[in-house]
Amino acid sequence: MDLDDVQRMADSVLRDYGVPMKVSTISAVDAGWTIAFEGHYPGAPSFEVNLSGGRSSAHHVRESLKRSLAVGD
């Protein structure tokens, strides 16, 4: 997956599950990704998710983001 794919996936998870956050940065690190989120509201905490690159399929990224953001179907 490339940066644009990860961005789309992160935005999709936030939108699909109504998470009141937005993606602030995405960085490629050690064969994986670090995705930083910030809240939409002043004073809302920021959050960072580290995804390992060993299994970087779209399904793995989406499920890892859902688990890290504590959302589910």
N, C-alpha and C positions, 0 to 999 in steps of 0.2 A: 504494500500500500504506500502511496505517496502522501505528502502533506495535505493536498486538496481532498483526498479520500478521507483522511482522518478528520479533517475539519467538517466535511459534510456529515460524517457519521456522528460526531459529537453534537453538532447542531440538531441533527435528527433526533437523537436521544433526548436532548433537552426539550425540544418541541413536542415530541410524541408523549412524553410523560409529564409535561407541564412543570418542569423544574425551573424556578425563577432565577436562573443564572445565565451567563453568556460566556463563551470561550474568550479568554483574554490572550493567551499565547499557546502555541504548540511548538515543541522543540524535539528534534531527533536526538536521542541519546542512547549510546551503547546498544545498537540494534533494536531500539524500541522508541517509544514516544513518551513525552511528559506533556500533559495537557493541563493548563491552568484555567480555572473558572473563577469568575467574579460574580457577585450578586447584582441583581438589577436595582436593589434598593440601597440607599446610603447606610453605611454601617454594617451591611450584610457581610458575613465572613467570606473570605476567598477559600478556594479548595484546589488541590492539585492531585492528579491521577497519574501514576507511572504505569505504563503498559510495556511488558516485555516483548521483544521482537521475535522470539522463537515461534510464536503462533500469531502472526499478524494478519490473519484472514479477517474479512469484514465481520463475520459472525463473532469471532473472538473479541475484536475491538468493541463491538456493540454490547456483548454480554459483560465484558469487563467494565465498561462504562456504567451499565445498569447496576451492576453489583457495587461498584465504588460510590455511585450516587444514591444507593439504597432505594432504587425504584424497580418495579417489576410488573409483569403482566397480570 
